[in-house]
Amino acid sequence: VPQLGPQLPPRLTQQPWHLLYSTGRDGFSLRTLYRSGARPDSPALLFIRDTEAQAFGAFSATAIRSSSGFYGTGETFLFSFCPELKVFRWTGRNDFFVNGDVNLLMVGGGSGRFGLWLDGDLRHGGSQPCETFDNETLSQREEFCIQDLEMWGLA
């Protein structure tokens, strides 16, 4: 969180963050992650470490939740620590920010590709370059296995 502080919208840089969900504490379940979400207007940070020790994730200006369509704002971004912090911001080409149901969570999209996706049991995910963020693949491989996942929200 400290390294990402300067990348967050200015109104959030001095706000305290707290851990809402952790696979180590809460188990591997997308349903549980949704239930652990903060207030609907509260932003969320997703941190992922894959089994190859790559760290990456997403910032959503709104709470991560199950939905019937895409939601979010242009403040949403993807990031990767490979090896230093890289941030991929909204390109303005589409508004495919965040979308999820009990089987899949997606951040960014376009042309059938997702900037970041996670399956319902939070064991597997993937990352591809997408139109929303013009990002690089966040992990070393387009599909990865999740070792740890955390979701942080504003206190």
Salt bridges, closest charged atoms under 4 A:
ASP26 OD2 - ARG25 NH2 3.09
ASP41 OD1 - ARG39 NE 3.47
GLU52 OE2 - ARG141 NE 2.54
GLU75 OE2 - ARG11 NH1 2.73
ASP119 OD2 - HIS124 ND1 3.38
GLU136 OE1 - LYS86 NZ 3.16
ASP148 OD2 - ARG49 NH1 3.54
